[in-house]
Structure formats: structure tokens, C-alpha cells
């Protein structure tokens, strides 16, 4: 999505669900292959540049704190001095306060991985949920009463585990929905608010791990395994999920399936790794990120059938797709190196880019509802 924030990619040599396809797994928000504080192991694979970009986001997203280092990045406490806009371009204009709808949630690591909120016009920046446990990848429920996120449940040391949790917007009623020896991340509400999808994978095993998409009811019951893959996003009618999964020809192709895991079909196959971000509110388009061989990433959209693929951002930076605005007229995304990303919005056609965060804060993996 994901820290150095996370872009998750792992490799699996098992066949995908169903007999004859060797699917692995990709997505922007997985963990480092070691415990926090230890260096990440070398990738040692083809398409090293793409994987380097993935890994930077990945390590950041799950394990890294300000004092932790990764073999691809060094001390993340130093990332604040890295510029976040392309040097060849002028910085985007700041968002002018006005009447924009919805609320943007995101997470940032200072003083610890925690959840923040800001209005789409850049106003009312503040803590959305205070906890000394790690809390990442927040999403607001359809009724706007609950925040879902992943983090270490109460009683566990921060950054030692990732479970799916929900909490009321006033900080009360914390519930842990999943408890397992695996790492559960990237919770996404179904349109009617009854289910959450998430990705589960073995802890500390980014390269060898097999990510699997699951769903669970908002009360923690009805845990259900769907398919191998990562980063599932609901269609507006709640009947389908778009997700990423590595294949023989790509580090991450985009697929769609029914909400119960059946009917999986390929939407978009290219050599570049991709990760799904969001379905447009009207259901006609899908927002996603594509990672290029130079180590950058760009925001793309395509029709819901996998056609009419368009790039919305210019090459030369790490542009990671975030979300559509509630009315579908704007797109939220981040730009910058892992750990130092700024939040921006642009019109749905890629024009009129402007910054929300400006120079006031940095964040990652924003959602908008």
C-alpha cells in the first residue's frame, strides 16, 4: 500500500489454489524476514531493482521503528532529510482549505507506529488512536464508527506480532479479531461493514512465505480462508475482491474473485509488479500501483475488466496509490522514499496534483472515507 512503509512481496514456490498455476504472492505491505532490529536478508533474486523498492516499503511497514535498520536502507531515523518531491519538478501546490468530504486515516512512526487523521483539505491533523502498541494500515468502517488496523494485541510486545483489531473512533471498545501464530495485516471493510478481508503470512518470512487472503466477521467470528494472494480490495457492491498474486511471468499480477474466494480470474498481467489499491465508488475502475525496473512506482487506473490502463503520475519517484475520494472525483496517494512519504491528492484523471501533508508531517498507507 504499507516504515519504510511497506510494499509487500513474498515468494512462494507452491502452486496457487487450484491445480495448475504456480502463483506466488505480492503486495505492498509485508514484513521483513527477520525480527525488528536485525538486518534484512539479501533478496538474491531476479528483478532486483523492483524487489529493492518492494523490500524498502515492506520492511518499513511491518517491523521497522525509528531506531531499526534494514540492509537496504540503514538507519530510518535519518529519512526525514530525504527530499520527497522530484528535483526536476516544482513541488505540488498545497491544498487550499475548503469543503472536501470524508476523513483520511494514515499511520506514521513518530513517536511510535500509530494512527493519525486529517481532513482532505489538510486541516484538523491529529491522533486518531493513541496506543503504545504498533498500529498500522487504518481503515474507517462504512458507518464511520470503527477503525480497523493491524498491530500487536494487548499483552504482546510492540512489533512482535500483527493481528487484526478494531476500535471505536473515540478510542474505546478495542477488539482483537484474529489471534494466531501468523501475521495478519491490511484489514479492509466490506461495503456493508459485516466482514473484513486481510492478508495472512508466516512471521519473519517475506521471501519464502505464502500470503493468503482471509475474511473475518466484525465480531471475530466466521474466519474464512479464500485464496493465495495479497492486498484484497472490495468492489462497491461487496460481491468481488481484486488482489495481487505473483505468477510465473510477473512479481505481481492483478486478479479478481468472488467474495467467497471462487471464480478467480486474471485481470492484468505485465512483467512489472503491481498491487491493488481501491475500486472506484461507481465500480467502473480500479486504482493500483505499478513498480518499474528503475526502482520507482506510479499510480495507475484501469477499467474494472482490466482494460484501458492509464498512468496518472509521472515517472521518477515512488508514487504509491492510496484511495479514491468518497465521490470518486479525486485520488489519494503518497510520494517519497519509505519512511518519508508525503500525502497528496489529484483529480481522477491525474491532473491538478496538490499536497495535503505539505511540510507538516509524513505518513503512509492512507485511506479515505
C-alpha positions in Angstrom: 0.0 0.0 0.0 2.2 -0.5 3.6 8.1 2.5 7.7 9.7 2.4 5.1 6.4 1.7 4.8 5.6 -1.4 3.1 5.1 -2.9 -0.2 4.8 -6.4 0.2 6.2 -9.0 -1.8 7.0 -12.6 -1.0 8.0 -15.6 -2.9 6.3 -18.9 -2.8 7.2 -22.0 -4.8 3.9 -23.7 -4.1 1.2 -23.9 -6.7 -1.7 -21.5 -6.3 -5.1 -22.5 -5.2 -6.3 -24.8 -7.9 -4.2 -27.4 -9.7 -2.2 -26.0 -12.5 -0.9 -22.5 -11.8 2.3 -21.6 -9.9 1.2 -18.4 -8.2 3.4 -16.7 -5.6 2.5 -13.6 -3.8 2.9 -9.9 -3.9 1.8 -6.8 -2.3 2.9 -3.7 -0.7 2.9 -4.4 3.0 4.7 -7.3 4.3 7.2 -7.8 7.0 11.0 -8.0 7.0 12.3 -11.6 7.1 13.9 -11.0 10.5 12.8 -9.7 13.8 12.9 -6.0 14.4 16.3 -4.5 14.8 18.1 -7.2 12.7 19.2 -6.5 9.2 17.0 -7.8 6.3 18.4 -10.7 4.4 19.5 -10.1 0.8 16.9 -10.7 -1.8 19.1 -12.6 -4.2 16.6 -12.9 -7.0 15.8 -11.6 -10.4 14.3 -8.2 -11.0 16.4 -7.0 -8.0 15.6 -3.3 -8.6 11.9 -3.9 -8.3 12.3 -6.1 -5.3 14.5 -3.5 -3.7 11.7 -1.0 -3.9 9.3 -3.6 -2.6 11.6 -4.5 0.2 12.1 -0.9 1.4 8.3 -0.5 1.7 8.0 -3.9 3.2 10.5 -3.6 6.0 9.2 -0.3 6.9 5.6 -1.4 7.1 5.9 -4.2 9.5 8.9 -4.2 11.6 11.0 -1.1 11.5 10.9 1.5 14.1 12.9 4.7 14.1 15.9 3.0 15.6 15.8 -0.1 13.5 17.8 -0.7 10.3 17.4 -2.7 7.2 20.2 -3.9 4.9 18.7 -1.9 2.1 18.2 1.4 4.0 20.4 2.0 7.1 19.0 4.0 10.0 15.5 5.0 9.3 15.7 7.8 11.7 17.7 9.7 9.0 14.9 9.5 6.4 13.5 12.9 7.4 16.2 14.6 5.5 15.4 12.9 2.2 13.5 15.1 -0.3 10.1 13.7 -1.2 9.4 15.5 -4.5 11.2 15.1 -7.7 14.1 17.5 -8.1 13.2 18.1 -11.7 9.8 19.4 -10.9 8.4 22.1 -8.7 6.6 20.9 -5.6 2.9 20.4 -5.9 0.6 23.2 -4.7 -0.7 22.9 -1.1 -4.3 22.0 -0.7 -6.4 25.1 -0.1 -8.8 24.6 2.9 -12.3 24.1 1.6 -15.4 21.9 1.6 -14.0 18.4 1.0 -15.8 15.4 2.1 -14.7 12.5 4.2 -11.8 11.7 6.6 -8.3 10.5 5.7 -6.6 8.0 8.1 -2.9 7.1 7.8 -0.1 5.9 10.0 3.3 7.3 10.9 6.0 6.0 13.1 6.8 9.1 15.3 6.8 8.7 18.2 5.8 5.1 17.5 3.7 3.4 14.8 0.3 4.9 15.4 -2.8 6.1 13.6 -3.5 9.7 12.6 -6.3 11.5 10.8 -6.6 14.6 8.7 -9.3 16.3 6.7 -9.0 16.2 2.9 -8.3 19.9 2.9 -5.3 19.4 5.1 -7.0 20.7 8.3 -7.6 19.1 11.7 -4.5 16.9 11.8 -4.5 14.8 14.9 -4.0 11.5 16.6 -6.9 9.1 15.7 -5.9 6.4 18.1 -3.3 6.6 20.8 -1.6 3.3 21.8 1.9 2.2 22.7 1.3 -0.9 20.7 2.1 -0.7 17.0 -0.9 0.3 14.9 -0.8 0.4 11.1 -2.9 0.4 8.0 -6.0 2.0 9.4 -9.4 2.0 7.6 -12.7 3.5 8.6 -15.8 1.4 8.7 -18.7 2.2 6.3 -20.7 3.7 9.2 -17.7 5.7 10.2 -17.9 4.4 13.8 -14.9 2.0 13.9 -11.3 2.0 12.8 -9.7 -1.3 11.7 -5.9 -1.7 11.8 -3.2 -4.3 12.4 -0.8 -4.4 15.3 0.3 -6.3 18.4 -2.7 -7.1 20.6 -2.8 -6.1 24.2 -0.4 -8.2 26.3 2.1 -8.6 23.4 5.3 -6.6 23.0 5.0 -4.0 20.2 6.1 -5.1 16.8 6.3 -8.8 17.8 3.0 -9.7 16.2 0.4 -8.4 13.8 -3.3 -9.1 14.5 -6.4 -7.5 13.0 -8.0 -5.2 15.5 -10.9 -2.7 15.6 -11.5 0.2 17.9 -14.2 2.9 18.1 -13.2 6.4 16.9 -13.2 7.6 20.5 -10.6 5.0 21.4 -12.9 2.7 23.3 -14.1 -0.8 22.6 -10.8 -2.3 21.4 -11.4 -5.8 19.9 -8.8 -8.2 18.6 -10.5 -10.2 15.7 -7.6 -12.5 14.8 -5.2 -14.3 17.1 -2.7 -16.7 15.5 0.9 -17.5 15.2 0.8 -15.9 11.8 1.0 -12.2 10.9 -2.4 -10.7 9.9 -2.3 -7.3 8.2 -4.1 -5.0 5.8 -7.7 -5.1 7.1 -10.3 -3.9 4.6 -14.0 -3.4 5.4 -16.7 -4.9 3.2 -19.1 -2.3 1.9 -21.8 -3.3 4.3 -19.4 -3.4 7.3 -20.0 -7.0 8.3 -16.8 -8.6 7.0 -13.1 -7.6 6.9 -10.6 -9.0 4.4 -7.0 -9.3 5.4 -3.7 -11.0 4.4 -2.0 -13.7 6.5 1.5 -15.0 6.2 4.2 -16.7 8.3 6.1 -14.3 10.5 9.6 -13.2 9.6 9.4 -14.9 6.2 8.9 -12.4 3.4 10.8 -14.3 0.7 9.6 -17.8 1.5 6.2 -17.0 3.0 2.9 -17.8 1.3 0.4 -15.0 1.8 -3.2 -16.0 1.9 -6.3 -13.8 1.8 -8.8 -14.4 4.5 -12.1 -12.8 5.7 -13.5 -12.5 9.2 -16.7 -11.0 10.6 -16.5 -7.8 12.5 -17.2 -9.6 15.8 -14.3 -12.0 15.2 -16.3 -15.0 14.1 -16.6 -16.7 10.7 -12.8 -16.8 9.9 -12.5 -18.0 6.3 -9.6 -18.7 4.1 -10.0 -17.6 0.5 -7.0 -17.8 -1.9 -3.3 -17.2 -2.1 -2.6 -13.6 -2.7 -2.3 -10.3 -1.1 -3.9 -6.9 -0.7 -7.6 -7.7 -1.5 -9.9 -4.7 -2.1 -13.7 -4.9 -2.2 -15.9 -3.9 -5.1 -18.5 -1.3 -4.2 -21.3 -3.9 -4.2 -19.4 -6.3 -2.0 -19.6 -9.2 -4.5 -15.9 -9.2 -5.6 -12.4 -8.7 -4.5 -9.4 -7.5 -6.6 -6.0 -8.6 -5.4 -2.4 -9.2 -6.4 -0.5 -12.5 -6.7 2.9 -13.2 -8.3 2.8 -15.5 -11.3 5.5 -17.1 -13.5 5.7 -14.0 -15.6 5.5 -11.3 -13.0 6.3 -10.3 -9.5 2.6 -9.4 -9.1 -0.3 -9.7 -11.5 -3.9 -8.5 -10.6 -6.8 -10.9 -10.2 -10.4 -10.7 -9.3 -12.5 -13.2 -7.4 -15.9 -13.6 -5.9 -16.3 -12.6 -2.2 -16.3 -16.3 -1.2 -13.0 -16.9 -3.0 -14.5 -18.6 -6.0 -14.3 -17.6 -9.6 -10.8 -16.3 -9.7 -9.7 -14.8 -13.0 -6.8 -12.8 -14.3 -7.4 -9.0 -14.8 -4.0 -7.6 -15.7 -0.7 -9.3 -16.5 2.6 -7.4 -17.1 6.2 -8.1 -16.3 6.1 -5.3 -13.7 4.9 -5.9 -10.1 1.6 -4.4 -9.3 -0.6 -4.0 -6.2 -4.3 -3.2 -5.9 -5.3 0.0 -4.1 -9.0 0.5 -4.4 -12.1 0.1 -6.5 -13.8 3.3 -7.7 -17.0 4.2 -5.9 -19.0 3.6 -9.1 -17.4 0.2 -9.6 -16.1 1.1 -13.1 -12.4 1.5 -12.5 -9.6 0.0 -10.3 -6.8 2.0 -8.8 -3.4 0.3 -8.5 0.4 0.9 -8.2 2.9 -0.4 -10.7 6.6 -0.8 -9.8 9.1 -0.2 -12.6 12.6 -1.6 -13.2 14.3 1.7 -12.2 13.1 1.4 -8.7 10.2 3.8 -8.9 6.5 3.3 -8.8 3.5 5.0 -10.3 -0.2 5.3 -9.8 -2.4 3.7 -12.5 -6.1 3.1 -13.1 -7.8 0.6 -15.4 -11.3 -0.4 -16.2 -12.8 -3.0 -13.9 -12.4 -5.6 -16.7 -8.6 -5.0 -16.9 -8.7 -2.8 -20.0 -7.9 0.9 -20.7 -4.9 1.0 -18.4 -3.7 4.6 -17.8 -0.8 6.0 -15.8 -1.7 9.0 -13.7 1.7 10.1 -12.2 4.9 10.9 -13.9 7.9 8.5 -13.6 10.8 9.4 -11.4 9.5 8.9 -7.9 7.9 6.4 -5.6 4.2 7.2 -6.1 2.0 4.7 -4.2 -1.8 4.6 -4.9 -3.9 5.1 -1.8 -7.6 5.6 -2.3 -10.4 7.2 -4.2 -12.3 10.1 -2.6 -15.8 9.1 -1.5 -17.4 10.7 -4.5 -14.8 9.3 -6.9 -13.6 12.7 -8.2 -10.1 12.6 -6.6 -7.4 10.1 -5.9 -5.2 10.0 -2.7 -1.6 8.8 -3.0 1.8 9.0 -1.3 5.1 10.1 -2.8 8.6 9.7 -1.4 11.1 7.2 0.0 10.0 4.7 2.6 9.6 6.4 5.9 9.4 9.9 4.4 6.3 9.9 2.2 4.0 12.9 1.8 0.3 12.7 1.2 -1.1 14.1 -2.0 -4.4 14.3 -3.9 -5.1 14.7 -7.6 -8.2 14.8 -9.8 -9.3 11.4 -11.0 -7.7 12.0 -14.4 -4.3 12.7 -12.8 -4.5 16.5 -13.2 -4.3 19.2 -10.5 -1.9 17.4 -8.1 -1.7 19.0 -4.7 -0.2 18.1 -1.3 -2.1 17.5 1.9 0.8 17.0 4.2 2.9 19.9 2.9 5.9 20.2 5.2 4.0 19.5 8.4 4.0 15.7 8.6 4.8 12.4 6.7 2.7 9.3 6.7 1.9 6.1 4.9 -0.9 3.9 3.6 -3.7 6.3 3.8 -7.4 5.5 3.4 -10.3 7.9 2.7 -13.9 7.6 3.7 
